[in-house]
Amino acid sequence: MIAAPRSSTAISAEAWALIVLLSIPWGGSFIFYRVLAAHLPPLTIVLGRVGIAAPVLYALVRLRGQKLDIPWAAFAVMALLNNVVPFVLYAWAETRVTSGVAAILNAFTPIATALVLHGFGAERLTRLRVAGVALGFAGVAVLVGPDLRTLGGDLLADLACLGATVCYGFAALWSRRLRHVAPLQAAAGQIVCSTFLLIVPTLLIDRPWLLPMPGMTVWLNLFGIALLSTAVAYVIFFRILAVAGAANLMLVTFLIPVSALAIGVAFLGEPITMQALGGMGLIAAGLATIDGRLLRR
């Protein structure tokens, strides 16, 4: 999930419906991680996610009469930044924090992206963006809490989630080199590269052949995160890109925490704390400030 550049494309009713729809599988991914983390190690979870989604996306490319003719070295870097590292960080973090907290921290992605793009001179920070970044950091501070001395508890998981958002920021910077690649080919290329990059580390570290045979619940969640939160989500993503433009894709980051919190309460019985709501509110205010449209209206 990459924060997108600005665009003047108006948002239609269809686009809003798709944005809401996309927030459900992406918000659901945090629920899938939470369930899977109790049964499988992080690398195995992520390999299952991309390994199942890769042939589905490749089949979509072929059904559209296209070939997966891409610069593989560049896409290997993109896969590391946009899939492998952040997916593993979230899978590990959710062994320690709730899916709702992970999803709220994921909403820091556009703020981290703004900082990365500014730091590398790709896009300057305006006053509104500086204010948005400050609000975003305030939201993270509320979520993490006042005791920063305890590095063995939830703080490490919070930092892992924030590290994932920074990876997405660098992915946004790197993606500028790949603008010539069609969106569906780009998604399939990333997921295919991610699969190959994860095979050896997973075999060496997790040794999945020694793990107990997963039950039906594990398989259902694994296919859910692969097919719904990855393959289907990318298809919706591309449709939004076509009907609403790139900048409006960022609006989905407002809704992902809401979807994740609602699903977590409904299916996992996770609590919604005032601390989580306060942090989400500040991060949402930061996103609205960076986007600017609500303030202009």
N, C-alpha and C positions, 0 to 999 in steps of 0.2 A: 504494500500500500504506500504509494508515493504521493506526497503533496504536489499538486500540479501547478503550472504557471497560470497567470491570469489570462482571462478571456472575456470578451464582451457578449458571448452567446447567452441569449435569454433562456430562462428555465420554463419549460412547458409543463403542463399537467402530467404528461407521460414521463418526463424526466424526473419530476418529483416522485411519482409512483415508483420508478426504477431505483431512485436513490434510497427510498425507504426500504424497498425490496432487497437491495444490496446490503443494507445494514444488518439484515437478519442472518444470512450465512456468514458474514464477516464477524458479527457479534457472536454468533453461535460457535465460531472456531475457538473462542476462549472457553466455552463450556466443554467442547470436545477435548481440549487440552486438559482441562481439570479432571475429567473422568479418566482419560487415558493415562495421566500421570500417576494414578494409583496402581497401574498394572504394568506399564512399560517404561523403559528408560527413555530420556529425551531424544537421542539420536535415532532410535528405532521408531519412535512416534513420527518424527519428521520424515524419515525415509519412507515410511508407509504413506504419509500424506502426499509427498511429491511423486513417489513411485507408482501410486495408483492413478493420480491425476495426469501424469505425463502421457500415457498412451491415449487417454481420452482427448486431451488437447491436441495431440498429434493427429488423431483421427479427424478432429474438426478441421484442422488445417488441410488435410488431404481431401475431405469432403467438399471443401470450397475450391478445389482444384489448384491449390498452392503447394509449394515445396518448402521444406524447412532449410532454406538456403540462407544461412545467417553467418556473421563473423563469430565463430565459436569462441575464440579467446576472449573477445569483449563480452560475450554473453556469460562466460564462466565467471568473470568479475561481477557482472550484474547479478548472477545467481547467488553468489556469496553474500552480496550486500542486501539484496532484496528478498531472499528466501532462506538460504541455509542458516546464516548466523542469527537473524532475528527470530526465525521459527524455533531454532534450538533454545535461544534465550527465553522465549515465552513458554516453551514446553517445560523447561527447568524451573522457571519462576513460579509456575502454577502448582508446583509441589509445595509451595510455601505461602502463597497468597491466593485470595479468591479470584474467580474469573472476572468479577466486577471490577476489582482494583486493577487487574492487568489491562482490562479494556479501557478504563479511564486513563491510565498512564499511556496507552497506545494513542489516545487523542492528542498527546504532546507531539506527534509526528510532524504536523505542519509547522509547529514552532521550532522544532529541531532542524527541520529542513530550511526554514528561513535563516537560521543562524549559520548553517553549513554553506548555503549559497552566498550569504554575505561574506563569510570568512574567506571564501575562495574567489571573491570578486565577480561571481556570476549574477548576483542580484542584490542591489543595495537595500539596506533597511530604511524605511521611511519612519516618520514619527509614529504613525499608527502601528506599524509593525513592531517598533521598539516597545510601545505600550502593550501590545498583544503578547510579546515575549515575556514581559515583566509579569503580566497576569498569569500566564502559563506557568512560570516558575513559582508564583505564589500558590497556584493550585497543587503543584507537585509537593511543595513544602507542607501544605495541609495534609496531603495523603501520607507522606512519609512520617510526619509527626515530629515532635520537638526533640526526642532523644536520638541524636545522631551518633552517640558513642557506641551503641551496641551493633557491631558489624556482623554478628552471627545469626540475627533474626530476620525479620521481614525486610530490613533495609537492603540486604543483598539482593533479594528478589525484586524490590522496587528498582534498584540500580540496573538489574538485568533487563527489566522492561524498558527503562529509559535508554539503555544501551541499544536495544532493538530499534527505538525511534531514531537514534542517531544513525544507525545503519541505513534506515530508510532515507534519511537526509542525504547521505553520501550516494545512495542509489539514485536519488533524484538528480544529483550533480552528474553522475556517470551516465545516466540515461540520455543526456543531451548528445552524446556521441552516437546514439542509436536511433535517432529520429527518423532515419530513412527506412527503418524496418516496419512492416505492417504490424498493427497492434496484436492480432491473434498469433502471428508468427513470433512476435517478441515474447508473449506469454508462454507459448509452447517451448520456445528456445530456453527461457529461464528455467522452466520446470524440468525439462529434459536434462539440462546441465546440472541442476541441483541434485537430481537423482544420481547421476554418475559421480558427482563430488562427494556424496554421502555414503556410497556403498562401502568403500574401504574403511573410513573411520568408524562406521557402525559395526562392521565385522570385527575390527580390532579392539574397540572399546566396549561395546555392549555385548558382543558375542551372542546374538539373538538365538542361536540354535540351543543355547543352554537355558533359555527362559521357559517357563511353563507354557503349555499350549493355551493361547488366549481363548476366553469364553465368547459366547455370542455377543454380550454387551460390548466387549472390547472391539470385536470386528465391526459391529454396527457403528460405533463411534469413529473407528478408523476410516471406514468408507464414507461416513458422514463428513468428516473434515476434508477428505480427499475430493469427493465428488461435489458436495454442496459448497463448502467453504473455499474450495480452490478452483475446480473446473467450472462449475456452474457460475460461481461468483465472477470469474473472469469473463464469461460470456455476457453477463449483465453489465459488467464494467465497460466492455467495448460498446455496448448499445448506448449507454449513457454518454460515452465519448462521442458517438456519432450524432446524438440528438441534442446534447446540451453543451458540448465543449469540454475542454480539459479542466478549466478553473472550477467549474461547478462540481466536479468529482470530489473536491475537498470537503463539500458539505456533508458527505457521508460520515466523516469523522465526528460530527456532532451527534449522530444517531447510533453509532456503534456501541458506545458505553450504555446508552439507554436500552438497546436490544439485549446486550450481554447481561445487564443487571436484571432485566425482566425475566429472561430465560433462566438465569441463575436462581432467582427466587422461586420460579415456577417449578423447575425440574430438580434443582439441587438443594433447595431450602437454604440458600445462602442469605445472610442478613444484609440489609442496606443500612449502613451507619450514617450518622450525621457528618462524620469526617469524610466519608466517601462522597456524599452529596455535595458538601462544601468544596472539596477538591474538584469534582466534576464541574460545578458551577463556575469556578474560577478559570479552569482550562477552557470551558465553552466560551466564556467571556473573552479570553485571549484569542481564541479562534475567530470569533465574531469581529474583534478589533482588527486582526490581521487581514481578514477577508474584506472588511470595510463597507460592504453593501448595506448591512443593517444600520450602521451609523449614518451613512449618507441618506437613507430613507427616513 
